[in-house]
């Protein structure tokens, strides 16, 4: 597209309204070190703010954690 290659990956599981925030968070965590412009306390503050804004339920995150690499 416009001279760029775009790769679309198949989802790891069915995406639903109930699990979208958990999956989005895990996707973010899998690439955070590679693309984040911030680190340390600043990054932690931003992550905590995001978790609070979307109302992320960590019991939901735990269900999908096995689908992601160990480093997540």
C-alpha positions as a LaTeX table, in Angstrom:
\begin{tabular}{lrrr}
\hline
Residue & $x$ (\AA) & $y$ (\AA) & $z$ (\AA) \\
\hline
Unk1 & 0.00 & 0.00 & 0.00 \\
Unk2 & 1.60 & 3.26 & $-1.11$ \\
Unk3 & 4.91 & 1.44 & $-1.60$ \\
Unk4 & 4.82 & $-0.08$ & 1.90 \\
Unk5 & 4.31 & $-3.68$ & 2.89 \\
Unk6 & 1.53 & $-4.26$ & 5.40 \\
Unk7 & 1.38 & $-7.52$ & 7.29 \\
Unk8 & $-1.89$ & $-8.54$ & 8.90 \\
Unk9 & $-1.74$ & $-11.40$ & 11.37 \\
Unk10 & $-4.55$ & $-13.75$ & 12.24 \\
Unk11 & $-5.86$ & $-13.03$ & 15.76 \\
Unk12 & $-4.66$ & $-15.39$ & 18.48 \\
Unk13 & $-8.26$ & $-15.97$ & 19.57 \\
Unk14 & $-11.71$ & $-14.66$ & 18.74 \\
Unk15 & $-11.96$ & $-11.00$ & 19.65 \\
Unk16 & $-15.10$ & $-10.02$ & 21.51 \\
Unk17 & $-16.34$ & $-6.91$ & 23.29 \\
Unk18 & $-15.49$ & $-8.63$ & 26.59 \\
Unk19 & $-11.87$ & $-9.55$ & 25.77 \\
Unk20 & $-10.78$ & $-6.71$ & 23.48 \\
Unk21 & $-9.14$ & $-4.63$ & 26.24 \\
Unk22 & $-7.23$ & $-7.60$ & 27.64 \\
Unk23 & $-5.95$ & $-8.58$ & 24.20 \\
Unk24 & $-5.08$ & $-5.00$ & 23.34 \\
Unk25 & $-3.12$ & $-4.67$ & 26.59 \\
Unk26 & $-1.22$ & $-7.90$ & 25.93 \\
Unk27 & $-0.42$ & $-6.78$ & 22.38 \\
Unk28 & 0.87 & $-3.51$ & 23.79 \\
Unk29 & 3.03 & $-5.30$ & 26.34 \\
Unk30 & 4.52 & $-7.52$ & 23.63 \\
Unk31 & 5.91 & $-4.53$ & 21.69 \\
Unk32 & 6.31 & $-1.92$ & 24.42 \\
Unk33 & 10.09 & $-2.14$ & 24.77 \\
Unk34 & 10.58 & $-1.94$ & 21.03 \\
Unk35 & 8.43 & 1.13 & 20.32 \\
Unk36 & 8.05 & 3.07 & 23.58 \\
Unk37 & 9.59 & 6.52 & 23.71 \\
Unk38 & 9.40 & 6.58 & 27.51 \\
Unk39 & 10.67 & 4.27 & 30.22 \\
Unk40 & 10.77 & 3.78 & 33.96 \\
Unk41 & 8.34 & 5.69 & 36.14 \\
Unk42 & 6.90 & 7.77 & 33.28 \\
Unk43 & 5.98 & 4.66 & 31.30 \\
Unk44 & 4.53 & 2.97 & 34.40 \\
Unk45 & 2.35 & 6.01 & 35.08 \\
Unk46 & 1.04 & 5.96 & 31.52 \\
Unk47 & 0.32 & 2.22 & 31.70 \\
Unk48 & $-1.56$ & 2.62 & 34.99 \\
Unk49 & $-3.57$ & 5.48 & 33.51 \\
Unk50 & $-4.46$ & 3.37 & 30.46 \\
Unk51 & $-5.50$ & 0.40 & 32.64 \\
Unk52 & $-7.75$ & 2.66 & 34.71 \\
Unk53 & $-9.26$ & 4.40 & 31.65 \\
Unk54 & $-10.31$ & 1.18 & 29.94 \\
Unk55 & $-11.30$ & $-0.58$ & 33.16 \\
Unk56 & $-8.97$ & $-3.47$ & 32.47 \\
Unk57 & $-9.78$ & $-6.61$ & 34.43 \\
Unk58 & $-6.60$ & $-8.58$ & 35.13 \\
Unk59 & $-8.47$ & $-11.84$ & 35.65 \\
Unk60 & $-9.44$ & $-11.48$ & 31.97 \\
Unk61 & $-5.80$ & $-10.77$ & 31.05 \\
Unk62 & $-4.65$ & $-13.93$ & 32.84 \\
Unk63 & $-6.91$ & $-16.06$ & 30.62 \\
Unk64 & $-5.08$ & $-14.94$ & 27.48 \\
Unk65 & $-1.56$ & $-14.69$ & 28.84 \\
Unk66 & $-0.63$ & $-18.22$ & 27.66 \\
Unk67 & $-1.22$ & $-17.08$ & 24.06 \\
Unk68 & 1.64 & $-14.58$ & 24.30 \\
Unk69 & 5.43 & $-14.99$ & 24.58 \\
Unk70 & 6.93 & $-15.40$ & 28.06 \\
Unk71 & 8.51 & $-11.93$ & 27.97 \\
Unk72 & 5.00 & $-10.37$ & 28.06 \\
\hline
\end{tabular}
